[in-house]
Amino acid sequence: MRELSSLTELLNTLEPSQIPDEVNQYLFDRGRWLHPVAVSDILVNIGIMRDVVYESTTGSGKEKHFREITHEYLEFGENIKTRHKFKTEARFYVDRFPELIAMAFDNWPK
């Protein structure tokens, strides 16, 4: 069985030397750090992940969303079912993370 991990846990394993200079500069200029939301935004922009919108289960009528790995990129991980029948949590294969993060860094805003 392949090891799965969350994006947050995988990002925490990165050494500073593994983050390209231009990504570090982009983050530094904006007073930010390599945050999972920023990385998942890039993954959505390049089609690896997608936003799924659903109505709140509390009955409030509010729109909520979660992100899942698109079917075309399930080689990078799995969408694990949660206690809600329709909702999943993206978990990524540890052994594919270097390739995944390289794709995100290649598409980082300039």
Order of alpha helices (4+ residues) and beta strands (2+ residues): beta-alpha-alpha-alpha-beta-beta-beta-beta-alpha
